[in-house]
Amino acid sequence: MGKMYDIVARTGEYTDKDGNKKGRFMNVGAIVENDKGPYMILERWFSPAGIPNPEDRSSLILSLFKPREKADGAARMPSQDATRSFEDDIPF
């Protein structure tokens, strides 16, 4: 159990030193699993309204990526919010 995926939004583009256009991405949350199943955590600062919309789309695409490992081979630790347990049922 733990973090299954990072949720990533494309926030723009940049040009690398060789003149190639690359995407700029930001981690905006995680898909985490506990004994009750998977759930999604979005960072409170994340607002879809802040993501550029160059093609005038009415929807936003968020990508899911397996968490990367640190250079020493250890998996990144999920945020404190991502590891909390939800003991109560959803009230609605």
C-alpha positions as CSV (number, residue, x, y, z in Angstrom):
1,M,0.0,0.0,0.0
2,G,1.1,3.6,-0.4
3,K,1.6,5.9,-3.4
4,M,0.6,4.3,-6.7
5,Y,0.9,7.3,-9.1
6,D,1.9,10.9,-9.2
7,I,-0.7,13.2,-10.8
8,V,1.0,15.6,-13.2
9,A,-0.2,18.6,-15.1
10,R,1.6,20.1,-18.2
11,T,2.1,23.8,-17.3
12,G,3.8,25.0,-20.4
13,E,6.8,24.6,-22.7
14,Y,10.4,25.6,-22.8
15,T,13.2,25.3,-25.4
16,D,16.3,23.3,-24.4
17,K,19.9,24.2,-25.2
18,D,19.6,22.3,-28.5
19,G,16.6,24.2,-29.6
20,N,14.1,21.4,-29.0
21,K,10.7,22.3,-27.5
22,K,10.0,20.4,-24.2
23,G,7.0,20.2,-22.0
24,R,7.1,21.7,-18.5
25,F,5.3,19.6,-15.9
26,M,4.3,19.9,-12.3
27,N,3.2,17.3,-9.8
28,V,-0.2,18.3,-8.5
29,G,-1.2,15.3,-6.4
30,A,-1.1,11.5,-6.1
31,I,-3.2,8.3,-6.3
32,V,-2.7,6.5,-3.0
33,E,-4.0,3.2,-1.8
34,N,-4.8,2.0,1.7
35,D,-6.8,-0.9,3.1
36,K,-10.1,0.6,1.8
37,G,-8.8,1.0,-1.8
38,P,-7.3,3.7,-4.0
39,Y,-8.1,7.4,-3.6
40,M,-6.9,10.7,-5.1
41,I,-5.2,13.6,-3.3
42,L,-4.9,16.9,-5.1
43,E,-2.7,19.7,-3.6
44,R,-4.8,22.5,-2.2
45,W,-3.0,25.1,-4.3
46,F,-3.8,23.4,-7.6
47,S,-6.5,25.1,-9.7
48,P,-7.2,23.9,-13.3
49,A,-7.9,27.6,-14.1
50,G,-4.2,28.3,-13.7
51,I,-3.1,25.8,-16.4
52,P,-2.5,27.3,-19.9
53,N,-5.1,26.4,-22.5
54,P,-3.4,27.0,-25.8
55,E,-5.8,25.0,-27.9
56,D,-9.0,26.4,-26.3
57,R,-10.1,23.1,-24.9
58,S,-12.9,22.8,-22.4
59,S,-11.2,20.0,-20.5
60,L,-7.9,19.4,-18.7
61,I,-5.6,16.4,-19.2
62,L,-3.7,15.2,-16.1
63,S,-1.2,12.4,-16.5
64,L,-0.5,9.5,-14.1
65,F,3.1,8.4,-13.6
66,K,4.6,5.7,-11.4
67,P,6.6,7.5,-8.6
68,R,10.3,8.0,-9.5
69,E,13.0,6.6,-7.3
70,K,15.6,8.8,-5.8
71,A,19.2,8.5,-7.0
72,D,20.1,6.2,-4.1
73,G,17.4,3.7,-5.2
74,A,14.9,4.5,-2.5
75,A,11.4,5.4,-3.5
76,R,10.2,8.9,-2.7
77,M,8.2,9.2,0.4
78,P,4.6,10.3,-0.1
79,S,3.6,13.5,1.5
80,Q,2.2,13.4,5.1
81,D,-1.3,14.0,3.7
82,A,-0.9,11.0,1.3
83,T,-0.2,8.6,4.2
84,R,-3.1,9.5,6.5
85,S,-5.8,7.0,7.1
86,F,-9.4,7.7,6.5
87,E,-11.3,5.8,9.2
88,D,-14.7,7.4,8.7
89,D,-17.1,6.7,5.9
90,I,-17.8,9.5,3.5
91,P,-20.7,11.5,5.0
92,F,-22.6,12.0,1.8
